[in-house]
Amino acid sequence: MKRKLVPDIIQGQTVHTVAPDLPAVEAARKMSEHRIAALAVMENARLVGILTERDITARLVALGKDPATTPVGQVMTESPDTLPPDALATEALNIMRQRGYRHIPVMDGETVVAMLSIRDLNIVIQEALERELAERDAYIFGDAQ
């Protein structure tokens, strides 16, 4: 699986962002509206955190905080790990598995160019497995179609 994150896995993605002072309820609405599970938290065009569904659950709802008055900055994951666009899918998968991440920002220099999700990688893995199985079947059974 020697595929690079951008453009082999992620292409043309819109990165959704929020400011750290935005009420968490507004960030949750944005996630719902765009059907996404993570937002890049930006301050002065700089990535300062990532807000995920898991952050909202564990650091907001479970603690009984008011989402209307709690800013994103209080519940986000600060200074998240990132990967460059030319990182390989296997590298991303290893980091995400070892550290328990479901999302990781992809940065080109200081610019967030994508938000990689474990779902993106699962698609790549499934496609690779299907290709390998088809090649194995063709080898074992011949190319009879």
Backbone as ProteinMPNN parsed JSONL, in Angstrom:
{"seq_chain_A": "MKRKLVPDIIQGQTVHTVAPDLPAVEAARKMSEHRIAALAVMENARLVGILTERDITARLVALGKDPATTPVGQVMTESPDTLPPDALATEALNIMRQRGYRHIPVMDGETVVAMLSIRDLNIVIQEALERELAERDAYIFGDAQ", "coords_chain_A": {"N_chain_A": [[0.859, -1.184, 0.0], [1.527, 1.494, -1.129], [0.61, 4.147, -1.276], [0.257, 7.637, -1.456], [-0.967, 10.124, 0.839], [-2.132, 12.509, -0.207], [-2.288, 12.99, -3.597], [-3.455, 10.469, -3.725], [-5.211, 9.233, -1.9], [-6.827, 11.183, -0.69], [-8.588, 13.684, -2.287], [-9.429, 16.86, -3.496], [-10.797, 17.696, -1.194], [-12.755, 19.584, 1.074], [-11.637, 21.411, 3.745], [-12.99, 21.797, 6.818], [-13.269, 24.361, 9.155], [-12.993, 25.875, 12.441], [-13.033, 28.506, 14.888], [-11.232, 28.81, 18.002], [-12.721, 30.172, 19.923], [-15.357, 29.853, 19.32], [-18.649, 28.854, 20.251], [-19.137, 25.551, 21.443], [-21.499, 24.268, 20.682], [-22.107, 25.426, 18.226], [-20.013, 24.495, 16.665], [-20.591, 21.768, 16.741], [-22.993, 21.806, 15.345], [-22.057, 22.567, 12.84], [-20.514, 20.338, 12.198], [-22.526, 18.421, 12.034], [-24.107, 19.485, 9.959], [-22.365, 19.282, 7.752], [-21.878, 16.647, 7.778], [-19.597, 15.461, 8.993], [-16.897, 14.347, 11.127], [-14.876, 15.668, 12.366], [-13.179, 18.736, 12.963], [-10.898, 21.266, 11.925], [-9.242, 23.354, 14.13], [-8.658, 26.669, 14.024], [-6.555, 29.492, 14.485], [-5.794, 32.711, 13.734], [-5.003, 31.869, 11.12], [-3.545, 29.603, 11.749], [-3.089, 26.244, 12.68], [-4.383, 25.173, 15.664], [-5.621, 23.21, 17.006], [-7.758, 20.272, 17.035], [-11.085, 19.36, 16.687], [-13.135, 16.793, 17.592], [-15.804, 14.354, 17.277], [-15.471, 12.64, 19.391], [-14.106, 14.255, 21.231], [-16.15, 16.06, 21.859], [-17.995, 14.364, 23.056], [-16.516, 13.234, 25.277], [-15.305, 15.426, 26.597], [-17.151, 17.397, 26.872], [-20.048, 16.724, 26.856], [-20.042, 14.436, 28.603], [-18.987, 15.59, 30.87], [-20.888, 17.344, 31.625], [-20.917, 19.968, 30.704], [-22.04, 23.13, 29.432], [-22.917, 23.326, 26.145], [-23.574, 25.621, 24.774], [-22.258, 27.699, 25.95], [-19.661, 26.913, 26.319], [-16.512, 27.264, 24.96], [-14.979, 26.067, 21.927], [-12.213, 25.845, 22.202], [-11.867, 24.917, 24.799], [-12.508, 22.254, 24.762], [-11.295, 20.977, 22.676], [-8.716, 18.95, 21.072], [-5.58, 19.867, 21.683], [-2.794, 21.15, 19.749], [-2.492, 19.028, 17.67], [-1.133, 15.932, 16.367], [0.204, 15.799, 13.082], [0.297, 15.007, 9.564], [2.312, 15.017, 6.576], [1.367, 15.769, 3.12], [2.611, 13.911, 1.431], [2.969, 11.658, 2.929], [2.812, 8.154, 3.474], [0.051, 5.867, 3.15], [0.279, 3.643, 4.81], [1.946, 4.587, 6.834], [0.299, 6.547, 7.987], [-1.811, 4.929, 8.865], [-0.491, 3.348, 10.787], [0.26, 5.288, 12.733], [-2.271, 6.254, 13.486], [-3.446, 3.942, 14.495], [-1.669, 3.204, 16.596], [-1.884, 5.413, 18.31], [-4.538, 5.734, 18.747], [-6.169, 7.363, 17.171], [-8.832, 8.72, 15.171], [-8.946, 10.614, 13.325], [-6.748, 12.779, 11.541], [-5.0, 15.725, 10.892], [-3.828, 16.793, 7.699], [-1.02, 18.386, 6.647], [0.419, 20.853, 4.603], [3.202, 22.346, 4.804], [2.429, 25.131, 6.607], [-0.223, 25.0, 6.128], [-3.413, 23.565, 6.373], [-4.413, 20.945, 4.493], [-6.074, 18.792, 4.283], [-8.293, 16.568, 6.053], [-7.646, 13.655, 7.299], [-9.342, 10.619, 7.679], [-9.968, 7.628, 9.547], [-11.746, 6.141, 8.176], [-11.242, 6.84, 5.515], [-8.816, 5.507, 5.155], [-9.622, 2.875, 5.623], [-11.112, 2.344, 3.334], [-9.112, 2.31, 1.374], [-7.62, 0.112, 2.258], [-9.521, -1.937, 2.0], [-9.898, -1.912, -0.798], [-7.324, -2.675, -1.627], [-7.148, -5.251, -0.521], [-9.232, -6.523, -1.928], [-8.193, -6.398, -4.538], [-5.886, -7.988, -4.222], [-7.074, -10.451, -3.588], [-8.47, -10.952, -5.976], [-6.322, -11.151, -7.752], [-5.037, -13.385, -6.647], [-7.026, -15.346, -7.004], [-7.141, -15.346, -9.797], [-4.616, -16.338, -10.363], [-4.7, -18.876, -9.143], [-7.024, -20.1, -10.23], [-6.982, -19.429, -12.869], [-7.622, -17.253, -15.68], [-10.291, -17.523, -16.342], [-13.242, -16.234, -17.36]], "CA_chain_A": [[0.0, 0.0, 0.0], [2.458, 2.615, -1.265], [-0.169, 5.282, -1.762], [0.428, 8.868, -0.697], [-2.245, 10.637, 1.338], [-2.652, 13.433, -1.208], [-3.691, 12.906, -3.995], [-3.891, 9.09, -3.932], [-6.307, 8.845, -1.004], [-7.696, 12.34, -0.487], [-8.506, 14.656, -3.366], [-10.499, 17.839, -3.58], [-11.553, 17.758, 0.06], [-12.889, 20.866, 1.751], [-11.307, 21.31, 5.162], [-13.882, 22.637, 7.602], [-12.532, 24.918, 10.287], [-13.673, 26.719, 13.427], [-12.141, 29.259, 15.773], [-11.29, 28.262, 19.361], [-13.683, 30.867, 20.777], [-16.715, 29.512, 18.882], [-19.335, 27.931, 21.166], [-19.082, 24.153, 21.008], [-22.752, 23.896, 20.028], [-22.012, 25.854, 16.829], [-19.101, 23.548, 16.011], [-21.343, 20.518, 16.578], [-23.949, 22.026, 14.241], [-21.292, 22.556, 11.59], [-20.178, 18.941, 11.931], [-23.761, 17.77, 11.616], [-24.494, 20.03, 8.655], [-21.465, 18.787, 6.709], [-21.758, 15.197, 7.95], [-18.195, 15.168, 9.258], [-16.674, 14.021, 12.53], [-13.737, 16.409, 12.899], [-12.945, 20.087, 12.448], [-9.612, 21.885, 12.24], [-9.43, 24.564, 14.927], [-7.676, 27.613, 13.498], [-6.451, 30.807, 15.097], [-4.872, 33.505, 12.912], [-4.561, 31.01, 10.024], [-2.633, 28.594, 12.283], [-3.766, 25.113, 13.316], [-4.128, 25.119, 17.107], [-6.268, 22.034, 17.571], [-8.726, 19.514, 16.252], [-12.277, 19.047, 17.473], [-13.751, 15.581, 17.063], [-16.989, 13.869, 17.987], [-14.989, 12.051, 20.64], [-13.852, 15.378, 22.146], [-17.445, 16.585, 22.298], [-18.577, 13.382, 23.969], [-15.75, 13.033, 26.51], [-14.881, 16.65, 27.279], [-18.258, 18.342, 26.959], [-21.28, 16.069, 27.288], [-19.807, 13.579, 29.776], [-18.672, 16.428, 32.034], [-22.039, 18.182, 31.907], [-20.676, 21.371, 30.343], [-23.058, 23.734, 28.57], [-22.342, 23.517, 24.819], [-23.857, 26.97, 24.282], [-21.332, 28.663, 26.554], [-18.303, 26.369, 26.361], [-15.833, 27.459, 23.673], [-14.28, 24.943, 21.309], [-10.869, 25.773, 22.758], [-11.85, 24.2, 26.079], [-12.79, 20.826, 24.59], [-10.545, 20.459, 21.531], [-7.407, 18.356, 21.276], [-4.613, 20.905, 21.33], [-1.548, 20.795, 19.06], [-2.593, 17.631, 17.22], [-0.151, 15.396, 15.431], [-0.186, 15.997, 11.688], [1.087, 14.298, 8.563], [2.452, 15.758, 5.324], [0.605, 15.169, 2.019], [3.31, 12.795, 0.795], [3.051, 10.508, 3.839], [2.182, 6.957, 2.922], [-1.135, 5.381, 3.853], [0.706, 2.729, 5.878], [2.44, 5.428, 7.925], [-0.88, 7.136, 8.628], [-2.525, 3.857, 9.558], [0.283, 2.976, 11.978], [0.131, 6.357, 13.731], [-3.645, 6.298, 13.965], [-3.68, 2.738, 15.305], [-0.865, 3.27, 17.824], [-2.287, 6.505, 19.197], [-5.988, 5.699, 18.929], [-6.814, 8.462, 16.441], [-9.746, 8.449, 14.061], [-8.727, 11.717, 12.378], [-5.46, 13.458, 11.661], [-4.858, 16.758, 9.861], [-2.746, 16.693, 6.715], [-0.491, 19.751, 6.531], [1.448, 21.189, 3.618], [3.801, 23.494, 5.471], [1.555, 25.643, 7.664], [-1.592, 24.972, 5.611], [-4.165, 22.311, 6.483], [-4.923, 20.637, 3.159], [-7.066, 17.721, 4.358], [-8.507, 15.909, 7.34], [-7.662, 12.223, 7.025], [-10.104, 9.833, 8.649], [-9.718, 6.188, 9.501], [-12.643, 5.646, 7.125], [-10.502, 6.979, 4.245], [-7.825, 4.432, 5.098], [-10.329, 1.599, 5.504], [-11.468, 2.181, 1.916], [-7.881, 1.932, 0.678], [-7.286, -1.249, 2.67], [-10.486, -2.846, 1.377], [-9.584, -1.994, -2.228], [-6.086, -3.451, -1.767], [-7.474, -6.651, -0.251], [-10.033, -7.041, -3.05], [-7.262, -6.585, -5.653], [-5.051, -9.153, -3.914], [-7.896, -11.66, -3.723], [-8.733, -11.168, -7.4], [-5.067, -11.637, -8.343], [-4.831, -14.748, -6.164], [-7.989, -16.218, -7.687], [-6.725, -15.463, -11.198], [-3.436, -17.207, -10.369], [-5.086, -20.245, -8.786], [-8.07, -20.639, -11.083], [-6.82, -18.957, -14.228], [-8.371, -16.054, -16.039], [-11.609, -17.89, -16.871], [-14.258, -15.228, -17.01]], "C_chain_A": [[0.899, 1.239, 0.0], [1.734, 3.837, -1.83], [0.03, 6.471, -0.845], [-0.937, 9.409, -0.29], [-2.91, 11.56, 0.339], [-1.77, 13.291, -2.432], [-4.235, 11.492, -4.093], [-5.104, 8.69, -3.104], [-7.321, 9.973, -0.849], [-7.492, 13.306, -1.643], [-9.705, 15.586, -3.309], [-11.351, 17.971, -2.333], [-11.613, 19.198, 0.567], [-12.588, 20.644, 3.223], [-12.194, 22.296, 5.907], [-13.159, 23.058, 8.871], [-13.464, 25.696, 11.209], [-12.604, 27.453, 14.225], [-12.27, 28.699, 17.183], [-12.302, 28.951, 20.271], [-15.139, 30.612, 20.373], [-17.376, 28.6, 19.911], [-19.363, 26.51, 20.585], [-20.35, 23.724, 20.282], [-22.729, 24.29, 18.546], [-21.09, 24.93, 16.036], [-19.819, 22.222, 15.758], [-22.354, 20.64, 15.443], [-23.24, 21.974, 12.891], [-20.913, 21.121, 11.209], [-21.4, 18.182, 11.415], [-24.166, 18.193, 10.21], [-23.66, 19.444, 7.524], [-21.226, 17.284, 6.787], [-20.298, 14.772, 8.087], [-18.011, 14.947, 10.76], [-15.485, 14.755, 13.136], [-13.601, 17.752, 12.185], [-11.534, 20.52, 12.813], [-9.911, 23.163, 13.018], [-8.285, 25.511, 14.582], [-7.738, 28.934, 14.246], [-5.382, 31.577, 14.333], [-4.207, 32.648, 11.835], [-3.564, 29.935, 10.473], [-3.444, 27.496, 12.958], [-3.384, 25.073, 14.79], [-4.757, 23.887, 17.756], [-7.147, 21.331, 16.562], [-9.891, 19.217, 17.194], [-12.954, 17.86, 16.818], [-15.019, 15.252, 17.84], [-16.598, 13.301, 19.346], [-14.695, 13.132, 21.676], [-15.161, 15.916, 22.715], [-18.084, 15.642, 23.318], [-17.858, 13.355, 25.315], [-15.485, 14.315, 27.295], [-15.987, 17.685, 27.439], [-19.475, 17.661, 27.578], [-21.064, 15.269, 28.572], [-19.514, 14.382, 31.034], [-19.791, 17.403, 32.379], [-21.831, 19.654, 31.601], [-21.767, 21.849, 29.402], [-22.45, 24.004, 27.201], [-22.57, 24.918, 24.253], [-22.865, 28.002, 24.818], [-19.884, 28.172, 26.613], [-17.64, 26.559, 24.999], [-15.11, 26.189, 23.218], [-12.896, 24.751, 21.931], [-10.762, 25.03, 24.068], [-12.056, 22.689, 25.927], [-11.995, 20.182, 23.451], [-9.296, 19.704, 21.989], [-6.392, 19.372, 20.768], [-3.393, 20.322, 20.617], [-1.553, 19.355, 18.545], [-1.399, 17.225, 16.364], [-0.684, 15.627, 14.033], [0.698, 15.127, 10.8], [1.219, 15.177, 7.325], [1.677, 15.056, 4.201], [1.279, 13.955, 1.392], [3.534, 11.606, 1.733], [2.319, 9.339, 3.201], [0.994, 6.528, 3.78], [-0.744, 4.462, 4.998], [1.223, 3.503, 7.085], [1.272, 6.03, 8.705], [-1.63, 6.09, 9.442], [-1.805, 3.455, 10.844], [0.139, 4.019, 13.077], [-1.27, 6.359, 14.335], [-3.954, 5.093, 14.858], [-2.938, 2.815, 16.638], [-1.402, 4.297, 18.816], [-3.796, 6.607, 19.39], [-6.73, 6.835, 18.247], [-7.809, 7.924, 15.421], [-9.596, 9.505, 12.977], [-7.359, 12.321, 12.62], [-5.355, 14.497, 10.541], [-3.655, 16.481, 8.962], [-2.315, 18.115, 6.411], [0.551, 19.825, 5.42], [2.089, 22.471, 4.124], [2.92, 23.906, 6.636], [0.073, 25.593, 7.278], [-2.221, 23.595, 5.793], [-4.8, 22.049, 5.122], [-5.984, 19.541, 3.169], [-7.206, 17.259, 5.804], [-8.668, 14.426, 7.012], [-8.461, 11.506, 8.099], [-9.741, 8.364, 8.497], [-10.595, 5.55, 8.427], [-11.975, 5.738, 5.759], [-9.518, 5.825, 4.079], [-8.484, 3.065, 4.982], [-10.723, 1.313, 4.056], [-10.266, 1.703, 1.126], [-7.508, 0.49, 0.992], [-8.226, -2.252, 2.009], [-10.192, -3.015, -0.109], [-8.34, -2.841, -2.465], [-6.356, -4.936, -1.539], [-8.275, -7.269, -1.393], [-9.157, -7.298, -4.27], [-6.407, -7.829, -5.438], [-5.833, -10.454, -4.061], [-8.187, -11.974, -5.182], [-7.487, -11.711, -8.096], [-4.78, -13.074, -7.92], [-5.748, -15.72, -6.877], [-7.609, -16.421, -9.144], [-5.524, -16.401, -11.316], [-3.833, -18.659, -10.135], [-6.021, -20.858, -9.825], [-7.942, -20.253, -12.545], [-7.711, -17.778, -14.498], [-9.736, -16.372, -16.643], [-12.648, -16.884, -16.409], [-15.579, -15.586, -17.602]], "O_chain_A": [[1.011, 1.938, 1.007], [2.218, 4.476, -2.764], [-0.018, 6.346, 0.378], [-1.936, 9.188, -0.975], [-4.102, 11.428, 0.06], [-0.558, 13.466, -2.305], [-5.38, 11.316, -4.509], [-5.933, 7.898, -3.554], [-8.529, 9.74, -0.875], [-6.365, 13.699, -1.945], [-10.84, 15.157, -3.101], [-12.525, 18.33, -2.425], [-10.628, 19.933, 0.492], [-13.202, 19.798, 3.873], [-12.147, 23.498, 5.647], [-12.534, 22.252, 9.56], [-14.555, 26.115, 10.823], [-11.434, 27.071, 14.233], [-13.322, 28.161, 17.531], [-12.703, 28.381, 21.285], [-16.055, 31.111, 21.027], [-16.739, 27.667, 20.4], [-19.586, 26.314, 19.39], [-20.29, 22.905, 19.365], [-23.27, 23.571, 17.706], [-21.358, 24.623, 14.874], [-19.674, 21.625, 14.692], [-22.551, 19.7, 14.674], [-23.756, 21.412, 11.926], [-20.984, 20.742, 10.04], [-21.304, 17.398, 10.471], [-24.524, 17.36, 9.377], [-24.189, 19.141, 6.455], [-20.483, 16.714, 5.988], [-19.826, 13.864, 7.403], [-18.869, 15.318, 11.56], [-15.12, 14.505, 14.285], [-13.866, 17.882, 10.99], [-11.032, 20.181, 13.885], [-10.746, 23.965, 12.599], [-7.113, 25.209, 14.81], [-8.811, 29.428, 14.593], [-4.222, 31.168, 14.282], [-2.989, 32.698, 11.662], [-2.815, 29.412, 9.647], [-4.373, 27.777, 13.715], [-2.207, 24.953, 15.13], [-4.464, 23.562, 18.906], [-7.263, 21.737, 15.405], [-9.69, 18.864, 18.356], [-13.307, 17.904, 15.639], [-15.27, 15.799, 18.913], [-17.319, 13.469, 20.33], [-14.993, 12.96, 22.857], [-15.261, 16.193, 23.911], [-18.644, 16.085, 24.32], [-18.493, 13.442, 26.366], [-15.445, 14.292, 28.525], [-15.787, 18.725, 28.066], [-19.878, 17.988, 28.694], [-21.828, 15.414, 29.526], [-19.764, 13.911, 32.144], [-19.664, 18.197, 33.311], [-22.503, 20.505, 32.183], [-22.35, 21.057, 28.662], [-21.548, 24.834, 27.094], [-21.846, 25.353, 23.357], [-22.66, 29.051, 24.207], [-18.981, 28.948, 26.928], [-18.149, 26.07, 23.991], [-14.693, 25.361, 24.029], [-12.464, 23.62, 22.158], [-9.682, 24.556, 24.423], [-11.803, 21.931, 26.864], [-12.028, 18.962, 23.29], [-8.879, 19.808, 23.143], [-6.351, 19.693, 19.58], [-3.007, 19.174, 20.841], [-0.71, 18.551, 18.944], [-0.749, 18.056, 15.729], [-1.897, 15.649, 13.824], [1.713, 14.588, 11.242], [0.34, 15.994, 7.049], [1.364, 13.871, 4.319], [0.6, 13.066, 0.877], [4.217, 10.65, 1.365], [1.335, 9.517, 2.483], [0.946, 6.797, 4.98], [-1.374, 4.497, 6.055], [0.968, 3.121, 8.227], [1.265, 6.019, 9.936], [-2.033, 6.345, 10.577], [-2.445, 3.247, 11.875], [-0.081, 3.667, 14.235], [-1.429, 6.455, 15.552], [-4.65, 5.226, 15.865], [-3.511, 2.524, 17.688], [-1.375, 4.069, 20.025], [-4.273, 7.477, 20.12], [-7.805, 7.23, 18.696], [-7.649, 6.827, 14.885], [-10.058, 9.321, 11.851], [-6.873, 12.37, 13.75], [-5.593, 14.181, 9.376], [-2.614, 16.001, 9.412], [-3.114, 18.945, 5.979], [1.438, 18.978, 5.314], [1.568, 23.562, 3.893], [2.688, 23.116, 7.552], [-0.782, 26.085, 8.014], [-1.634, 22.581, 5.415], [-5.625, 22.834, 4.653], [-6.713, 19.37, 2.191], [-6.355, 17.527, 6.652], [-9.709, 14.003, 6.508], [-8.277, 11.756, 9.291], [-9.268, 7.927, 7.448], [-10.224, 4.535, 7.838], [-12.113, 4.834, 4.935], [-9.402, 5.242, 3.0], [-7.954, 2.182, 4.307], [-10.671, 0.168, 3.609], [-10.38, 0.796, 0.301], [-7.125, -0.267, 0.1], [-7.786, -3.292, 1.516], [-10.231, -4.131, -0.626], [-8.303, -3.638, -3.403], [-5.851, -5.782, -2.277], [-8.024, -8.41, -1.781], [-9.344, -8.296, -4.966], [-6.223, -8.628, -6.355], [-5.319, -11.439, -4.592], [-8.153, -13.137, -5.584], [-7.575, -12.616, -8.926], [-4.335, -13.887, -8.73], [-5.316, -16.789, -7.308], [-7.734, -17.525, -9.675], [-5.432, -17.173, -12.27], [-3.369, -19.56, -10.833], [-5.829, -21.999, -10.247], [-8.727, -20.713, -13.374], [-8.475, -17.354, -13.63], [-10.279, -15.557, -17.389], [-12.891, -16.716, -15.213], [-16.556, -14.86, -17.416]]}, "name": "protein", "num_of_chains": 1, "seq": "MKRKLVPDIIQGQTVHTVAPDLPAVEAARKMSEHRIAALAVMENARLVGILTERDITARLVALGKDPATTPVGQVMTESPDTLPPDALATEALNIMRQRGYRHIPVMDGETVVAMLSIRDLNIVIQEALERELAERDAYIFGDAQ"}
